Amino acid sequence: MYGTTILVIAFIILFIIETKFQLRKRVQNRWKRIIINFVVSIPSFALLRFLFIPLMVWLAYKNTTWHFGLNYLYDAPVWLKAAIAFLLLDYSNYLWHIVLHKMPLMWRFHLVHHTDLDLDITTAFRFHFGELIGSVFFRGAAVLLIGISPLMVLIYEIAFEASNQFQHSNMKLPFRFEKILNKIIVTPRMHGIHHSMNKRETDSNFSIIFSFWDRLHRTIRLNVHQDDIITGVPVYPDEMELTIGNLLKLPFTKIREWKKPDEKSGEGDKRKLNK
């Protein structure tokens, strides 16, 4: 209940701010996209609330008697174990995000998220229900292997969803402030690069909450000007075919190969957050 309240308030605040302070120019009708993204999200939202979260909490609860996983192998203060579990769970989701892009089966479902031709807070809800079902197995295994507590499962999920809203938002933060903030967490400019039609840019910035996983694995890319980013997937450029029905059945159709040549934006080794 508290988690839902927090996330609803976060959504309202971010929606208002991105309306007033826009980072990227829109190419689609905003309200049409809102309808499409929210309707597509209904099945995955239902599964998240009634299957995924209850199952993750149940696994963590059962594990309090099984004592399986890393956190049961050492003694430490509760707060330290909680912090370690939170970090490791976020790292596991960084790895899962890479799997979504690299495994053809999972890309079929994650593709629905990336076909959005604009990027704003509603994109944070545009996930196919098949992706959520697939995540149950990977993230359930992570909960057990880490040995995370039921409470920390809930706390992380709230932070995960809040971060998801924030990084997908079209909110223009003061550049210097965002550059500092990005040293720790994923920001709108950083994640905007991940949604580029340029394949090299899409194959970067996989972090969910903490940005340092990308730095650690050299998958970070920050030297791309936001005005140079064309959002979406190049072989699905027509908004007329990105209807609710087509998006829901997209993973079960023949997936087009990403053929557009890489563009010049993002070349070079300089790692800086560009306006």
Phi, psi and omega per residue, in radians:
M1 nan -0.861 3.132
Y2 -1.121 -0.687 3.135
G3 -1.075 -0.776 3.131
T4 -1.079 -0.742 3.120
T5 -1.060 -0.796 3.129
I6 -1.038 -0.788 -3.082
L7 -1.218 -0.629 3.102
V8 -1.160 -0.767 3.110
I9 -1.092 -0.747 3.120
A10 -1.054 -0.732 3.138
F11 -1.079 -0.820 -3.110
I12 -1.068 -0.798 -3.123
I13 -1.100 -0.820 -3.122
L14 -1.157 -0.647 3.129
F15 -1.098 -0.748 3.133
I16 -1.163 -0.783 -3.099
I17 -1.140 -0.764 -3.116
E18 -1.224 -0.358 3.048
T19 -1.268 -0.689 -3.074
K20 -1.481 -0.640 -3.100
F21 -2.154 1.578 -3.024
Q22 -1.542 2.299 -3.140
L23 -1.502 -0.908 -3.131
R24 -1.975 2.534 3.088
K25 -1.210 2.400 3.136
R26 -1.407 2.586 3.097
V27 -2.038 -0.144 -3.141
Q28 -2.146 2.880 3.026
N29 -1.183 2.153 -3.031
R30 -1.077 -0.802 -3.042
W31 -1.268 -0.539 3.049
K32 -1.114 -0.751 3.113
R33 -1.141 -0.668 3.131
I34 -1.025 -0.787 3.129
I35 -1.095 -0.851 -3.128
I36 -1.047 -0.870 -3.071
N37 -1.132 -0.665 -3.129
F38 -1.308 -0.636 3.109
V39 -1.185 -0.742 3.086
V40 -1.053 -0.562 -3.076
S41 -1.376 -0.247 -3.044
I42 -0.996 -0.884 3.128
P43 -1.071 -0.743 -3.125
S44 -1.213 -0.619 3.101
F45 -1.120 -0.730 3.123
A46 -1.113 -0.757 3.121
L47 -1.141 -0.656 3.133
L48 -1.073 -0.829 -3.067
R49 -1.349 -0.591 -3.019
F50 -1.866 -0.156 3.107
L51 -2.194 -1.046 -2.982
F52 -1.087 -1.034 -3.082
I53 -1.088 -0.834 3.100
P54 -1.024 -0.661 -3.133
L55 -1.194 -0.735 3.118
M56 -1.105 -0.737 3.119
V57 -1.152 -0.712 3.125
W58 -1.088 -0.763 3.114
L59 -1.073 -0.777 3.134
A60 -1.125 -0.671 3.123
Y61 -1.156 -0.807 3.120
K62 -1.091 -0.556 -3.109
N63 -1.244 -0.262 3.065
T64 -1.192 -0.315 3.043
T65 -1.784 -0.500 3.108
W66 -1.330 -0.559 -3.099
H67 0.968 0.860 -3.137
F68 -1.818 2.447 3.056
G69 1.968 2.950 -3.017
L70 -0.986 -0.805 -3.040
N71 -1.163 -0.214 3.091
Y72 -1.672 0.058 -3.097
L73 -1.724 -0.078 -3.109
Y74 -2.557 2.789 3.101
D75 -1.768 2.346 3.117
A76 -2.897 2.826 3.076
P77 -0.999 2.638 -3.105
V78 -1.005 -0.730 -3.100
W79 -1.111 -0.625 -3.134
L80 -1.235 -0.733 3.086
K81 -1.088 -0.680 3.126
A82 -1.127 -0.742 -3.138
A83 -1.139 -0.746 3.124
I84 -1.117 -0.757 3.131
A85 -1.079 -0.728 3.138
F86 -1.073 -0.819 -3.139
L87 -1.098 -0.776 -3.113
L88 -1.181 -0.618 3.103
L89 -1.163 -0.669 3.094
D90 -1.178 -0.666 3.095
Y91 -1.122 -0.682 3.115
S92 -1.103 -0.585 3.122
N93 -1.323 -0.479 2.974
Y94 -1.073 -0.810 3.129
L95 -1.127 -0.704 3.129
W96 -1.102 -0.669 3.127
H97 -1.098 -0.677 3.082
I98 -1.128 -0.720 3.105
V99 -1.030 -0.715 3.140
L100 -1.032 -0.548 -3.122
H101 -1.554 -0.560 -3.007
K102 -1.674 -0.450 3.128
M103 -1.562 2.039 -3.064
P104 -0.924 -0.701 -3.137
L105 -1.073 -0.793 -3.105
M106 -1.328 -0.529 3.096
W107 -1.095 -0.567 3.092
R108 -0.915 -0.720 -3.089
F109 -1.491 -0.702 -3.129
H110 -1.193 -0.429 3.109
L111 -0.942 -0.629 -3.140
V112 -0.998 -0.703 3.126
H113 -1.148 -0.714 -3.046
H114 -1.421 -0.255 -3.131
T115 -1.323 -0.115 3.095
D116 -1.072 2.173 -3.072
L117 -1.452 -0.170 2.956
D118 -2.127 2.909 3.113
L119 -2.324 2.016 3.057
D120 -2.677 -2.974 -3.021
I121 -1.061 -0.478 3.134
T122 -1.245 -0.387 3.072
T123 -1.116 -0.453 3.136
A124 -1.121 -0.258 -3.131
F125 -1.888 -0.127 -3.044
R126 -1.459 1.287 3.103
F127 -2.182 2.435 3.113
H128 -1.330 2.487 -3.098
F129 -1.076 -0.452 3.113
G130 -1.128 -0.599 3.097
E131 -1.134 -0.698 -3.132
L132 -1.158 -0.709 3.107
I133 -1.070 -0.749 3.111
G134 -1.112 -0.602 -3.096
S135 -1.222 -0.393 -3.139
V136 -0.972 -0.764 -3.061
F137 -1.237 -0.816 -3.112
F138 -1.179 -0.881 -3.069
R139 -1.289 -0.483 3.028
G140 -1.140 -0.723 3.090
A141 -1.104 -0.666 3.132
A142 -1.115 -0.725 3.116
V143 -1.020 -0.747 -3.124
L144 -1.264 -0.797 -3.086
L145 -1.143 -0.590 3.121
I146 -1.380 -0.565 -3.093
G147 1.342 0.729 -3.074
I148 -1.394 2.596 -3.121
S149 -1.402 2.755 3.108
P150 -0.990 -0.699 -3.136
L151 -1.121 -0.717 -3.132
M152 -1.225 -0.489 3.032
V153 -1.053 -0.804 -3.133
L154 -1.187 -0.754 -3.134
I155 -1.092 -0.775 3.135
Y156 -1.128 -0.699 -3.112
E157 -1.097 -0.683 3.085
I158 -1.121 -0.788 3.124
A159 -1.127 -0.686 3.124
F160 -1.048 -0.858 -3.095
E161 -1.231 -0.640 3.093
A162 -1.140 -0.746 3.102
S163 -1.124 -0.672 3.120
N164 -1.051 -0.741 3.093
Q165 -1.136 -0.809 -3.070
F166 -1.095 -0.853 -3.051
Q167 -1.241 -0.447 3.100
H168 -1.504 -0.205 -3.076
S169 -1.141 2.693 3.106
N170 -1.702 0.743 -3.038
M171 -1.638 2.225 3.132
K172 -1.616 1.837 3.083
L173 -1.524 2.728 3.015
P174 -0.950 2.271 -2.973
F175 -0.984 -0.841 -3.110
R176 -1.108 -0.684 3.120
F177 -1.120 -0.780 -3.134
E178 -1.149 -0.622 3.134
K179 -1.084 -0.685 3.092
I180 -1.241 -0.801 -3.127
L181 -1.045 -0.631 -3.097
N182 -1.187 -0.256 3.057
K183 -1.133 -0.397 -3.071
I184 -1.969 -0.888 -3.055
I185 -2.127 2.867 3.107
V186 -1.303 2.316 -3.090
T187 -2.046 2.932 -3.124
P188 -0.990 -0.718 3.129
R189 -1.133 -0.736 -3.136
M190 -1.108 -0.826 -3.085
H191 -1.312 -0.432 3.071
G192 -1.036 -0.615 3.108
I193 -1.123 -0.649 -3.139
H194 -1.108 -0.429 -3.121
H195 -1.664 0.267 3.138
S196 -1.259 2.681 3.022
M197 -1.325 -0.191 3.075
N198 -1.362 2.090 -3.016
K199 -1.044 -0.684 3.141
R200 -1.109 -0.566 -3.141
E201 -1.376 -0.651 3.080
T202 -1.113 -0.642 3.131
D203 -1.466 0.806 3.094
S204 -2.654 2.970 3.044
N205 0.964 1.041 -3.106
F206 -1.574 -0.131 -3.072
S207 -1.072 2.673 -3.110
I208 -1.775 -1.093 3.122
I209 -1.822 -1.084 -3.095
F210 -1.546 2.275 -3.069
S211 -1.372 -0.256 -3.022
F212 -1.257 -0.218 3.057
W213 -1.140 -0.677 3.095
D214 -1.178 -0.650 3.094
R215 -1.152 -0.717 -3.124
L216 -1.073 -0.714 -3.077
H217 -1.750 0.143 3.093
R218 1.029 0.642 3.060
T219 -1.871 0.238 -3.116
I220 -1.531 2.500 3.054
R221 -2.509 2.055 -3.062
L222 -2.171 -0.170 -3.009
N223 -1.565 0.888 3.128
V224 -2.226 2.155 3.109
H225 -1.243 2.378 -3.083
Q226 -1.044 -0.544 3.130
D227 -1.244 -0.296 3.130
D228 -1.530 -0.164 -3.074
I229 -1.449 2.217 2.982
I230 -1.862 1.984 -3.021
T231 -1.400 2.464 3.057
G232 2.174 -2.849 3.094
V233 -2.064 2.174 -2.965
P234 -1.030 -0.478 -3.123
V235 -1.580 0.073 3.028
Y236 -2.293 1.097 -3.019
P237 -1.584 -0.138 -3.011
D238 -1.680 1.933 -3.114
E239 -1.117 -0.364 -3.132
M240 -1.190 -0.446 3.112
E241 -1.658 -0.123 3.137
L242 -1.591 1.006 3.136
T243 -1.502 2.969 3.137
I244 -1.008 -0.851 -3.125
G245 -1.096 -0.768 -3.130
N246 -1.161 -0.631 3.125
L247 -1.191 -0.676 -3.138
L248 -1.212 -0.539 -3.140
K249 -1.695 -0.101 -3.081
L250 -0.909 -0.801 -3.101
P251 -1.095 -0.310 -3.076
F252 -1.775 0.217 3.107
T253 -1.937 3.097 3.074
K254 -1.278 2.077 -3.082
I255 -1.434 2.263 -3.141
R256 -1.282 2.521 3.138
E257 -1.365 2.409 3.135
W258 -1.240 1.815 -2.974
K259 -1.931 -0.303 -3.051
K260 -1.118 2.266 3.131
P261 -1.067 2.614 3.066
D262 -1.060 2.534 3.122
E263 -1.717 3.081 -3.032
K264 -1.336 -0.381 -3.091
S265 -1.098 2.412 3.085
G266 1.599 -0.007 3.138
E267 -1.270 2.685 3.110
G268 1.815 2.953 -3.062
D269 -1.838 -0.087 -3.132
K270 -1.156 2.267 -3.100
R271 -1.945 1.567 -3.138
K272 -2.452 2.630 3.138
L273 -1.452 2.011 -3.103
N274 -1.686 2.616 3.120
K275 -1.140 nan nan
